[in-house]
């Protein structure tokens, strides 16, 4: 974290797909044997500065928050904002609200609630 990488960054850039894509781009200019950690870190910093990465990170973190949060009418006024930020349709938001109204003692997370709609 002192170097500017948080847990999300480590997971994202530590995936084989991300690492392969960066190395393909970096090896166009240098042989792989010539690459240093500084080269890799510079490439990560460039990617982190893009609006695309910022948006992916925001959406992923919001999704993870909702996936693990227990659905509750007590928190609905805050949780609906997360659904809206993620671009959920009014239909989905309405279904979740109806579910919570009919299950006031709900113990499911929002992910579990949404998965139950698919069945």
N, C-alpha and C positions, 0 to 999 in steps of 0.2 A: 504494500500500500504506500510505502514511502516513495516508491518510484512512479506512482500515479496509476497503478493498475489495481482495480478492485476485484472482488470475487467473480463478478459477472465477466469482466475482461479476461480473467484467467481461464474461465470455462469456455468462453467464446473463442479465444485465440488458441486455446489448447486443443481444440477439436482438429482432427486430421484434415477435414475439408478446408478449414481456415488456414491452417499451417501450409498445406499444399498450395493453396491459391497464392499466398504471400511468397512462398519460395519460388513458384513459377515466375512471378513478376520480378522478383529480386535477381534471379539467375539469368535474366535477359541482359543485365548489365555487368554481372560478375559471375565467375565460376563459384559453385557452391563451396568449394574449399577455401575461397577467399572471404566468405561472409563471416561477419562477426556478430556478437550479441548486439552491439550498437546498431548495426544495420537492421537487424530484426526489430529492435525496440523502436527505431526511427520509423519503420514501416507500420508498426502497430500504432504509434502516435499519429501518423498521417491518416490512417483509417479511422481512428477514434475521433478525429476532428471533423469527419464528414457528417452531413445531416442525415444520411442514410443510416449510419451506424447509431447515431443518437436516437433516431426513431425506433430502430430495431431494439435497442436496449430498453427504451421507455416501455414499449409494448410488451416485451418479454417480462420485465419486472412487474408491470401491472397485471399481466396474466398469471404470473406466479403468485402474486398477492391474492388475487381472487380465487385461484385454484385451492389455496390452503385455508382461506377464511371460511368460517362457518356462517352459513346464511342465517340472517336474523333481521326481523323487522326493526329491532332496536337500532341497528347500524345501517338500515336501508338508505337513509338520506345521504350517507357517505358512500355506501357501496354502489348506488345507482350512478354516481359520478364516475366510478371506475369502469362500469359497463359502458357508459357513454364515451369515455375517453378511448376505449378499445374499439368503438364503432359498432357495438351490438345494436341490433335492430330493435325497434319499439316492440315488436312482437315477442322477441326473446326476453326483453326486460319485463314485459307484461306477464309472460309465463312464469318467470322467476318470482315476481311479486305475488302472483296468484298462489303459487306453491307455498310461499312463506306465510301467506294469510291463512291457508288451509292447514298448515303444519306449524302452529305457533311454538311448538317445542322441538323444532328442527335440530338435528345433530349433524346433518350432512354439510360438507363444504360446498361452495358454489360449483366446483368442478363435478362433484357427485350429483348435484341437482341437475346440472346441464346434461350430464350423461344419461340420467334417468329419462329425459325428454326424448332421447334418441331411440329408446326401447319401445 
